[in-house]
Amino acid sequence: MNPRPDPRQLATPGDGIAKGDVLLDVRNVSLAFGGVKAITDISLNVLKGEIRAIIGPNGAGKTSMLNVINGFYTPQQGTIVFRGKERRSMKPHQAVGQGIARTFQNVALFKGMSTLDNIMAGRSVLMKRNIGWQMLWHGPALREEIEHREKVEEIIDFLEIQHIRRTPVGKLPYGLQKRVELGRALAMEPTLLLLDEPMAGMNLEEKEDMSRFIIDVNQQRGTTIALIEHDMGVVMDLSDRVVVLDYGKKIADGTPDEVKGNQDVIDAYLGVPH
């Protein structure tokens, strides 16, 4: 893969946060379920414009961290600052409203609905007309529907899934279902996109396709990405920075090369060749 540009060296217009500045700041977050500590006093940040990887063995607290960021879990300790606004807790729909979208480790699509309708469902959070107008499907509601469908068609073209736009997603192979789920998240027009194991269960060709789309989402659409992934080849190729968790604690944070050579990471996760 071609070398990725350093986000710190790129300028961008928008909400006053330039590429390379801190978009998301997780500060001393702890999360427990009864006596089980899922996350212990973890701090990390995500810079605008980067691809930030979160790695670690099973049970390390990676998905719990994403669930805290997008408001599914409320931590017992710590705060999160997103786009300069500090919060302690937030509901998932509020997170979407602030510009955070995500995909899931296990595909969470409407299996009986088409690719087009599944991605269109992601636009619902951006629709402004009330239920009365939507039921009439007339006037302003009709114009809004057309505008949102145009955006969805752009995403379908971007992800190269025109040939399955009318196919029920339950009939699609797993790799294409993961691509549709990515499309639904993109339909929310996120500033920060959270990807939970986007390559899980894929063959090599599907992983190469998904890697290409993740890079394009980041570089062409300007979306900041935080992802969990177990494929270390993918992580090292895609990521600008990597944070490593183990038993709910942060054990390393740095560039892919720095993390790859960290002895604590080798002992806890990467292992050594024999």
C-alpha positions in Angstrom: 0.0 0.0 0.0 1.1 3.6 -0.7 2.4 5.5 2.4 -0.3 7.6 4.0 0.2 11.3 4.6 0.8 12.5 8.2 -2.5 14.1 9.4 -0.5 16.6 11.4 0.8 18.1 8.1 -2.6 18.6 6.4 -5.0 21.6 6.8 -8.7 21.3 6.7 -11.7 23.7 7.0 -14.7 22.9 9.2 -15.5 23.1 12.8 -12.4 24.9 14.0 -10.5 21.7 14.5 -7.7 21.3 12.0 -6.3 18.0 10.9 -3.8 16.8 13.5 -5.6 18.5 16.3 -7.4 16.5 19.0 -10.9 15.6 17.9 -11.6 13.0 20.6 -10.0 13.0 24.1 -10.7 10.1 26.5 -9.6 11.1 30.0 -9.0 8.6 32.8 -12.0 6.5 31.9 -12.9 3.5 34.1 -15.8 1.1 33.5 -16.9 -1.9 35.6 -19.7 -4.4 35.6 -20.2 -5.4 39.2 -16.8 -6.5 40.3 -15.5 -7.0 36.8 -13.3 -4.1 35.6 -13.6 -3.7 31.8 -11.6 -0.5 31.6 -9.2 0.9 34.2 -8.1 4.5 34.1 -7.5 4.7 30.4 -6.6 7.9 28.6 -6.2 8.2 24.8 -7.0 10.6 22.0 -7.9 10.6 18.4 -6.5 13.3 16.0 -8.7 14.7 13.3 -7.9 13.1 10.0 -6.1 10.0 11.3 -6.9 6.3 11.4 -6.4 5.3 15.0 -6.3 1.6 15.8 -7.2 0.0 19.2 -5.8 -3.5 19.5 -5.3 -6.2 22.2 -6.2 -9.7 23.1 -9.8 -10.9 23.6 -11.3 -9.4 26.7 -8.9 -6.4 26.7 -11.7 -3.9 26.8 -11.6 -2.7 23.2 -15.3 -2.9 22.4 -16.2 -1.6 25.8 -14.1 1.5 24.9 -16.0 2.0 21.7 -19.3 1.6 23.6 -18.2 4.3 26.0 -17.3 6.6 23.2 -20.6 6.3 21.3 -22.7 6.5 24.5 -23.8 2.9 24.9 -22.0 2.6 28.2 -21.6 5.3 30.9 -18.3 5.1 32.7 -18.1 5.2 36.4 -15.1 7.5 36.2 -13.6 9.9 33.6 -14.8 12.2 30.9 -14.8 12.3 27.1 -14.2 15.5 25.1 -15.4 15.4 21.5 -15.1 18.4 19.3 -14.2 20.5 22.3 -17.3 19.6 24.3 -16.8 17.6 27.5 -19.4 15.0 28.6 -19.7 12.3 31.1 -22.6 10.4 29.6 -24.5 10.4 26.3 -27.1 8.2 24.6 -26.1 6.6 21.3 -28.6 8.7 19.3 -27.1 11.8 20.8 -23.6 10.6 19.8 -24.9 10.2 16.2 -26.3 13.8 16.4 -22.8 15.0 17.4 -21.1 13.2 14.5 -20.1 9.8 15.8 -21.2 6.6 13.9 -20.1 3.0 14.2 -20.2 -0.5 12.8 -20.4 -3.6 14.9 -18.3 -6.8 15.3 -21.4 -8.8 14.3 -23.3 -7.5 11.3 -26.4 -5.6 12.5 -28.5 -5.1 9.4 -32.2 -5.4 8.5 -31.8 -8.8 6.7 -35.1 -8.6 4.9 -34.5 -5.1 3.6 -32.5 -4.2 0.5 -29.0 -2.7 0.4 -30.5 0.6 -0.6 -33.1 0.6 2.2 -30.5 -0.4 4.8 -28.2 2.5 3.9 -31.2 4.8 3.7 -32.0 3.9 7.3 -28.8 5.5 8.3 -30.1 8.8 6.9 -33.1 8.8 9.2 -31.1 10.7 11.9 -30.6 13.5 9.5 -34.2 13.9 8.3 -35.9 17.0 9.7 -39.6 16.6 8.5 -42.0 15.3 11.2 -43.8 12.1 11.0 -47.0 13.7 9.6 -45.2 15.0 6.5 -43.4 11.7 6.1 -46.6 9.7 6.2 -48.1 12.0 3.6 -44.9 11.7 1.5 -45.7 15.0 -0.2 -44.3 18.4 -0.5 -41.3 19.1 1.8 -41.1 15.5 2.9 -41.0 14.2 -0.7 -38.2 16.7 -1.6 -36.3 15.7 1.5 -36.7 12.0 0.6 -35.3 12.6 -2.8 -32.3 14.6 -1.5 -31.4 11.8 1.0 -31.8 9.1 -1.7 -29.3 11.0 -3.8 -26.8 10.9 -1.0 -27.4 7.2 -0.5 -26.8 6.5 -4.2 -23.5 8.4 -3.9 -22.5 6.1 -1.1 -23.5 3.0 -3.1 -21.4 4.2 -6.0 -18.5 5.0 -3.7 -18.6 1.4 -2.2 -19.0 -0.2 -5.6 -22.2 -2.0 -4.7 -24.5 -0.8 -7.4 -25.2 -4.5 -8.5 -26.7 -5.3 -5.1 -28.6 -2.1 -4.4 -32.0 -3.9 -4.6 -30.9 -7.2 -3.1 -32.1 -8.2 0.4 -29.0 -8.1 2.5 -29.8 -11.4 4.1 -29.0 -13.0 0.7 -25.6 -11.4 0.4 -22.2 -13.0 1.3 -20.7 -11.9 4.5 -18.1 -9.6 3.0 -20.7 -7.6 1.1 -22.9 -7.4 4.2 -20.0 -5.8 6.1 -19.7 -3.3 3.2 -23.4 -2.4 3.4 -23.0 -1.8 7.1 -20.1 0.5 6.4 -22.4 2.3 3.9 -25.1 2.7 6.5 -22.6 4.3 8.9 -21.4 6.6 6.2 -25.0 7.7 5.5 -24.9 9.4 8.9 -22.2 11.7 7.7 -19.9 11.1 10.7 -17.0 13.2 11.8 -15.7 10.2 13.7 -16.3 6.7 12.4 -15.9 3.8 14.9 -15.2 0.4 13.2 -15.4 -2.7 15.4 -13.4 -5.5 13.7 -14.4 -4.5 10.1 -12.3 -7.4 8.7 -13.7 -10.2 11.0 -14.7 -13.3 9.1 -13.4 -12.1 5.7 -11.2 -13.9 3.3 -8.0 -12.2 1.9 -9.7 -10.6 -1.1 -12.5 -9.2 1.0 -10.0 -7.8 3.5 -8.1 -6.1 0.7 -11.3 -4.5 -0.6 -12.4 -3.3 2.9 -8.9 -1.9 3.5 -9.1 0.1 0.3 -12.5 1.5 1.2 -11.4 2.4 4.8 -8.4 4.4 3.3 -10.8 6.1 0.8 -13.3 7.0 3.5 -10.4 8.6 5.4 -8.6 10.3 2.6 -11.4 11.1 0.1 -14.3 11.8 2.5 -12.1 13.3 5.2 -13.6 11.0 7.9 -11.6 10.4 11.1 -11.6 6.7 11.9 -11.0 4.7 15.1 -11.0 0.9 14.6 -10.6 -2.3 16.4 -8.9 -5.1 14.4 -7.1 -8.3 15.1 -5.3 -8.6 11.7 -2.0 -7.1 12.5 -1.0 -6.8 8.9 -4.1 -4.6 8.3 -3.5 -2.6 11.5 0.2 -1.9 10.6 -0.7 -0.9 7.0 -3.8 1.3 7.7 -3.1 3.0 11.0 -1.4 6.3 11.8 -1.2 5.4 15.6 -2.0 2.4 17.6 -3.1 2.0 21.3 -2.8 -1.4 22.9 -5.1 -2.6 25.7 -4.6 -5.6 28.0 -7.0 -6.7 30.7 -8.7 -3.2 30.6 -5.4 -1.3 30.9 -3.4 0.7 28.4 0.0 -0.9 27.9 1.3 1.0 24.8 0.5 3.9 22.6 2.4 5.1 19.5 3.1 4.6 15.8 2.7 1.1 14.4 6.5 0.7 14.4 6.8 1.8 18.0 4.0 -0.5 19.2 5.3 -3.4 17.1 8.7 -3.2 18.9 7.3 -2.7 22.4 8.2 -5.6 24.6 5.1 -5.4 26.7 3.0 -5.6 23.6 5.0 -8.6 22.3 4.6 -10.4 25.6 0.8 -9.7 26.0 -0.4 -9.9 22.4 1.9 -10.2 19.4 4.1 -13.0 20.7 7.4 -13.9 19.2 8.3 -16.1 16.2 9.6 -19.6 16.8 
